[in-house]
């Protein structure tokens, strides 16, 4: 019972949406993870070639994109450069 989770909601001051947060009986409060798959982040970075725009389209922060890329051993710049390299190689052929 010590680690029992209780789900509550807070209201976003910017958009007014309700955001679920988890409160444990130990007093910790936090938002649930977004859980955006890396392939979606990878695709958005290659499509938009801009970290801010990709974050906006995925409804997450740029920091979330950086952290997810870091977990997969890369960074947003490398992902975007990979797209440019692919385009250059295809134009040479």
MODELLER restraints for C-alpha pairs under 7 A, 6 or more apart:
rsr = mdl.restraints
at = mdl.atoms
rsr.add(forms.Gaussian(group=physical.xy_distance, feature=features.Distance(at['CA:2:A'], at['CA:25:A']), mean=6.08, stdev=0.5))
rsr.add(forms.Gaussian(group=physical.xy_distance, feature=features.Distance(at['CA:2:A'], at['CA:26:A']), mean=6.99, stdev=0.5))
rsr.add(forms.Gaussian(group=physical.xy_distance, feature=features.Distance(at['CA:3:A'], at['CA:24:A']), mean=5.88, stdev=0.5))
rsr.add(forms.Gaussian(group=physical.xy_distance, feature=features.Distance(at['CA:3:A'], at['CA:25:A']), mean=5.99, stdev=0.5))
rsr.add(forms.Gaussian(group=physical.xy_distance, feature=features.Distance(at['CA:3:A'], at['CA:26:A']), mean=6.81, stdev=0.5))
rsr.add(forms.Gaussian(group=physical.xy_distance, feature=features.Distance(at['CA:4:A'], at['CA:24:A']), mean=5.79, stdev=0.5))
rsr.add(forms.Gaussian(group=physical.xy_distance, feature=features.Distance(at['CA:4:A'], at['CA:25:A']), mean=6.16, stdev=0.5))
rsr.add(forms.Gaussian(group=physical.xy_distance, feature=features.Distance(at['CA:5:A'], at['CA:22:A']), mean=6.28, stdev=0.5))
rsr.add(forms.Gaussian(group=physical.xy_distance, feature=features.Distance(at['CA:5:A'], at['CA:23:A']), mean=5.86, stdev=0.5))
rsr.add(forms.Gaussian(group=physical.xy_distance, feature=features.Distance(at['CA:5:A'], at['CA:24:A']), mean=4.70, stdev=0.5))
rsr.add(forms.Gaussian(group=physical.xy_distance, feature=features.Distance(at['CA:6:A'], at['CA:22:A']), mean=5.68, stdev=0.5))
rsr.add(forms.Gaussian(group=physical.xy_distance, feature=features.Distance(at['CA:6:A'], at['CA:23:A']), mean=5.18, stdev=0.5))
rsr.add(forms.Gaussian(group=physical.xy_distance, feature=features.Distance(at['CA:6:A'], at['CA:24:A']), mean=6.07, stdev=0.5))
rsr.add(forms.Gaussian(group=physical.xy_distance, feature=features.Distance(at['CA:7:A'], at['CA:20:A']), mean=6.59, stdev=0.5))
rsr.add(forms.Gaussian(group=physical.xy_distance, feature=features.Distance(at['CA:7:A'], at['CA:21:A']), mean=5.79, stdev=0.5))
rsr.add(forms.Gaussian(group=physical.xy_distance, feature=features.Distance(at['CA:7:A'], at['CA:22:A']), mean=4.60, stdev=0.5))
rsr.add(forms.Gaussian(group=physical.xy_distance, feature=features.Distance(at['CA:7:A'], at['CA:23:A']), mean=6.24, stdev=0.5))
rsr.add(forms.Gaussian(group=physical.xy_distance, feature=features.Distance(at['CA:8:A'], at['CA:20:A']), mean=5.74, stdev=0.5))
rsr.add(forms.Gaussian(group=physical.xy_distance, feature=features.Distance(at['CA:8:A'], at['CA:21:A']), mean=5.36, stdev=0.5))
rsr.add(forms.Gaussian(group=physical.xy_distance, feature=features.Distance(at['CA:8:A'], at['CA:22:A']), mean=6.18, stdev=0.5))
rsr.add(forms.Gaussian(group=physical.xy_distance, feature=features.Distance(at['CA:9:A'], at['CA:18:A']), mean=5.82, stdev=0.5))
rsr.add(forms.Gaussian(group=physical.xy_distance, feature=features.Distance(at['CA:9:A'], at['CA:19:A']), mean=5.26, stdev=0.5))
rsr.add(forms.Gaussian(group=physical.xy_distance, feature=features.Distance(at['CA:9:A'], at['CA:20:A']), mean=4.39, stdev=0.5))
rsr.add(forms.Gaussian(group=physical.xy_distance, feature=features.Distance(at['CA:9:A'], at['CA:21:A']), mean=5.65, stdev=0.5))
rsr.add(forms.Gaussian(group=physical.xy_distance, feature=features.Distance(at['CA:10:A'], at['CA:18:A']), mean=5.54, stdev=0.5))
rsr.add(forms.Gaussian(group=physical.xy_distance, feature=features.Distance(at['CA:10:A'], at['CA:19:A']), mean=5.31, stdev=0.5))
rsr.add(forms.Gaussian(group=physical.xy_distance, feature=features.Distance(at['CA:10:A'], at['CA:20:A']), mean=6.56, stdev=0.5))
rsr.add(forms.Gaussian(group=physical.xy_distance, feature=features.Distance(at['CA:11:A'], at['CA:17:A']), mean=5.63, stdev=0.5))
rsr.add(forms.Gaussian(group=physical.xy_distance, feature=features.Distance(at['CA:11:A'], at['CA:18:A']), mean=4.56, stdev=0.5))
rsr.add(forms.Gaussian(group=physical.xy_distance, feature=features.Distance(at['CA:11:A'], at['CA:19:A']), mean=6.12, stdev=0.5))
rsr.add(forms.Gaussian(group=physical.xy_distance, feature=features.Distance(at['CA:12:A'], at['CA:18:A']), mean=6.25, stdev=0.5))
rsr.add(forms.Gaussian(group=physical.xy_distance, feature=features.Distance(at['CA:12:A'], at['CA:19:A']), mean=6.79, stdev=0.5))
rsr.add(forms.Gaussian(group=physical.xy_distance, feature=features.Distance(at['CA:20:A'], at['CA:31:A']), mean=6.42, stdev=0.5))
rsr.add(forms.Gaussian(group=physical.xy_distance, feature=features.Distance(at['CA:20:A'], at['CA:32:A']), mean=6.87, stdev=0.5))
rsr.add(forms.Gaussian(group=physical.xy_distance, feature=features.Distance(at['CA:21:A'], at['CA:29:A']), mean=6.75, stdev=0.5))
rsr.add(forms.Gaussian(group=physical.xy_distance, feature=features.Distance(at['CA:21:A'], at['CA:30:A']), mean=5.44, stdev=0.5))
rsr.add(forms.Gaussian(group=physical.xy_distance, feature=features.Distance(at['CA:21:A'], at['CA:31:A']), mean=4.44, stdev=0.5))
rsr.add(forms.Gaussian(group=physical.xy_distance, feature=features.Distance(at['CA:21:A'], at['CA:32:A']), mean=6.11, stdev=0.5))
rsr.add(forms.Gaussian(group=physical.xy_distance, feature=features.Distance(at['CA:22:A'], at['CA:29:A']), mean=5.80, stdev=0.5))
rsr.add(forms.Gaussian(group=physical.xy_distance, feature=features.Distance(at['CA:22:A'], at['CA:30:A']), mean=5.62, stdev=0.5))
rsr.add(forms.Gaussian(group=physical.xy_distance, feature=features.Distance(at['CA:22:A'], at['CA:31:A']), mean=6.32, stdev=0.5))
rsr.add(forms.Gaussian(group=physical.xy_distance, feature=features.Distance(at['CA:22:A'], at['CA:32:A']), mean=6.94, stdev=0.5))
rsr.add(forms.Gaussian(group=physical.xy_distance, feature=features.Distance(at['CA:23:A'], at['CA:29:A']), mean=4.70, stdev=0.5))
rsr.add(forms.Gaussian(group=physical.xy_distance, feature=features.Distance(at['CA:23:A'], at['CA:30:A']), mean=6.89, stdev=0.5))
rsr.add(forms.Gaussian(group=physical.xy_distance, feature=features.Distance(at['CA:38:A'], at['CA:68:A']), mean=6.72, stdev=0.5))
rsr.add(forms.Gaussian(group=physical.xy_distance, feature=features.Distance(at['CA:41:A'], at['CA:65:A']), mean=6.80, stdev=0.5))
rsr.add(forms.Gaussian(group=physical.xy_distance, feature=features.Distance(at['CA:42:A'], at['CA:79:A']), mean=6.61, stdev=0.5))
rsr.add(forms.Gaussian(group=physical.xy_distance, feature=features.Distance(at['CA:44:A'], at['CA:54:A']), mean=5.25, stdev=0.5))
rsr.add(forms.Gaussian(group=physical.xy_distance, feature=features.Distance(at['CA:45:A'], at['CA:51:A']), mean=6.42, stdev=0.5))
rsr.add(forms.Gaussian(group=physical.xy_distance, feature=features.Distance(at['CA:45:A'], at['CA:54:A']), mean=5.68, stdev=0.5))
rsr.add(forms.Gaussian(group=physical.xy_distance, feature=features.Distance(at['CA:45:A'], at['CA:76:A']), mean=6.91, stdev=0.5))
rsr.add(forms.Gaussian(group=physical.xy_distance, feature=features.Distance(at['CA:45:A'], at['CA:79:A']), mean=6.75, stdev=0.5))
rsr.add(forms.Gaussian(group=physical.xy_distance, feature=features.Distance(at['CA:45:A'], at['CA:80:A']), mean=5.92, stdev=0.5))
rsr.add(forms.Gaussian(group=physical.xy_distance, feature=features.Distance(at['CA:46:A'], at['CA:79:A']), mean=6.64, stdev=0.5))
rsr.add(forms.Gaussian(group=physical.xy_distance, feature=features.Distance(at['CA:46:A'], at['CA:80:A']), mean=5.20, stdev=0.5))
rsr.add(forms.Gaussian(group=physical.xy_distance, feature=features.Distance(at['CA:46:A'], at['CA:83:A']), mean=5.83, stdev=0.5))
rsr.add(forms.Gaussian(group=physical.xy_distance, feature=features.Distance(at['CA:48:A'], at['CA:54:A']), mean=6.18, stdev=0.5))
rsr.add(forms.Gaussian(group=physical.xy_distance, feature=features.Distance(at['CA:49:A'], at['CA:80:A']), mean=5.62, stdev=0.5))
rsr.add(forms.Gaussian(group=physical.xy_distance, feature=features.Distance(at['CA:51:A'], at['CA:62:A']), mean=6.31, stdev=0.5))
rsr.add(forms.Gaussian(group=physical.xy_distance, feature=features.Distance(at['CA:52:A'], at['CA:62:A']), mean=6.21, stdev=0.5))
rsr.add(forms.Gaussian(group=physical.xy_distance, feature=features.Distance(at['CA:55:A'], at['CA:61:A']), mean=5.41, stdev=0.5))
rsr.add(forms.Gaussian(group=physical.xy_distance, feature=features.Distance(at['CA:55:A'], at['CA:62:A']), mean=5.50, stdev=0.5))
rsr.add(forms.Gaussian(group=physical.xy_distance, feature=features.Distance(at['CA:66:A'], at['CA:75:A']), mean=6.20, stdev=0.5))
rsr.add(forms.Gaussian(group=physical.xy_distance, feature=features.Distance(at['CA:66:A'], at['CA:76:A']), mean=6.47, stdev=0.5))
rsr.add(forms.Gaussian(group=physical.xy_distance, feature=features.Distance(at['CA:69:A'], at['CA:75:A']), mean=5.06, stdev=0.5))
rsr.add(forms.Gaussian(group=physical.xy_distance, feature=features.Distance(at['CA:69:A'], at['CA:76:A']), mean=6.57, stdev=0.5))
